[in-house]
Amino acid sequence: MFFRAIAIALLTISLWALTTCFAPSAQALTQVKLSELTYHECPSELAEGAVTSGGMAMPANCFIITGKTENPSGKPVVNADIFGRIYDANGDSVMQNRTRLGSVEEIPPGIGQFELRVSVPANQPTPLKLEQFKAAGFTGMVRR
């Protein structure tokens, strides 16, 4: 009985040591600052589209949002989600109840640039106001 207890204790300690020493590293979410935001109308080949809500299609205007990225991680950030708020000229939200606007495949380390296509209902007046923009992603592949 004594030797069985020692064997179980040694097995438990060995398993703990193996899982601690050889555990895969966790990939933390990396925050990326976005600045110098601006927008322009889409080129005609990208501009066609509609905004759908509740099964109804409404005419939409297409815009490309551009700006600078600041990735402090020292590694590329992949599959980064872009969050922000867009308001029309009257201060009304362009995308109600939605702050995730899209994603960018890769953000290089340091200072870079991004662009994002968005569709805005045609009845919302411009100029648009771009606020609280940020990006977040991982410095390694999340899925294989």
C-alpha positions in Angstrom: 0.0 0.0 0.0 2.9 2.4 0.9 4.6 1.8 -2.4 1.4 2.3 -4.3 0.9 5.7 -2.7 4.5 6.7 -3.5 4.0 5.6 -7.2 0.8 7.6 -7.5 2.5 10.7 -6.0 5.5 10.3 -8.3 3.2 9.9 -11.3 1.2 13.0 -10.3 4.4 15.1 -9.9 5.7 13.9 -13.2 2.5 14.7 -15.1 2.4 18.2 -13.4 6.1 18.8 -14.4 5.5 17.7 -18.0 2.4 19.9 -18.5 4.1 22.9 -16.9 7.3 22.7 -18.8 5.9 21.8 -22.2 2.6 23.8 -22.2 2.0 25.9 -25.4 2.5 29.6 -24.9 -0.8 31.6 -24.8 -1.3 34.2 -27.4 -2.6 37.4 -25.8 -4.8 39.9 -27.6 -2.7 42.8 -28.8 -4.3 46.3 -28.9 -3.4 48.5 -31.9 -3.9 52.3 -31.9 -5.5 53.8 -34.9 -5.0 57.5 -35.8 -5.1 60.1 -38.6 -8.5 58.7 -39.7 -10.0 59.9 -42.9 -12.4 58.5 -45.5 -13.3 58.9 -49.2 -15.9 57.5 -51.5 -15.2 54.0 -53.0 -14.1 53.7 -56.6 -17.0 52.9 -58.9 -16.0 49.2 -59.2 -16.4 48.8 -55.4 -19.3 51.3 -54.8 -22.3 49.1 -55.7 -24.1 47.6 -52.8 -26.9 47.8 -50.3 -27.4 47.8 -46.6 -29.8 45.1 -45.5 -31.8 45.2 -42.3 -34.7 42.9 -41.3 -34.8 41.4 -44.8 -35.1 44.8 -46.5 -32.5 46.1 -48.9 -31.8 49.8 -48.8 -29.5 51.9 -51.1 -26.1 52.5 -49.6 -23.0 54.6 -50.2 -19.6 53.0 -50.1 -16.7 54.6 -48.3 -13.0 53.6 -47.7 -11.7 54.5 -44.2 -8.0 54.9 -44.0 -5.6 55.7 -41.2 -2.4 54.9 -39.4 -1.7 51.9 -37.2 0.6 51.7 -34.2 1.5 48.1 -33.3 3.7 48.1 -30.2 4.2 44.3 -30.0 7.2 44.0 -32.3 5.4 41.2 -34.2 2.8 41.3 -36.9 -0.8 41.2 -35.6 -3.0 38.9 -37.7 -6.8 38.8 -38.2 -7.2 42.2 -36.4 -10.7 43.3 -35.8 -11.4 47.0 -36.2 -13.8 48.7 -33.8 -15.1 52.2 -33.9 -18.2 54.5 -34.1 -19.3 56.3 -37.2 -21.8 59.1 -37.0 -23.5 61.1 -39.8 -23.6 64.9 -40.1 -26.6 65.0 -37.7 -24.7 63.0 -35.0 -26.8 59.9 -35.7 -25.1 56.5 -35.5 -24.5 55.0 -39.0 -24.2 51.4 -37.6 -26.4 51.2 -34.6 -25.6 48.5 -32.0 -22.4 47.7 -33.8 -18.9 48.7 -33.1 -17.0 46.0 -34.9 -16.7 47.4 -38.4 -14.5 44.8 -40.1 -11.1 43.3 -40.0 -7.6 43.6 -41.5 -5.5 40.5 -42.3 -2.2 41.8 -41.0 -0.9 44.8 -39.2 2.9 45.1 -39.3 5.0 46.0 -36.2 5.5 49.7 -35.6 3.7 52.4 -37.6 1.7 51.3 -40.6 -1.4 52.0 -42.6 -4.9 50.4 -42.9 -7.9 50.8 -45.0 -11.4 49.4 -44.5 -14.5 49.4 -46.7 -17.9 50.3 -45.1 -21.4 50.7 -46.5 -23.5 53.5 -45.1 -27.3 53.9 -45.7 -27.7 56.4 -48.6 -30.2 58.5 -46.5 -27.5 59.4 -43.9 -25.9 62.8 -44.6 -22.2 63.4 -44.8 -19.7 64.4 -43.6 -19.1 61.4 -41.5 -17.5 61.5 -38.0 -15.1 58.7 -37.1 -14.7 58.2 -33.4 -13.2 55.7 -30.9 -11.3 53.6 -33.5 -9.0 50.9 -32.4 -7.9 47.4 -33.5 -7.2 44.2 -31.7 -5.7 40.9 -32.9 -3.2 38.2 -32.1 0.6 38.0 -32.8 0.3 34.4 -33.9 -2.1 32.1 -35.8 -5.3 31.5 -33.7 -6.7 28.7 -35.9 -4.9 26.3 -38.2 
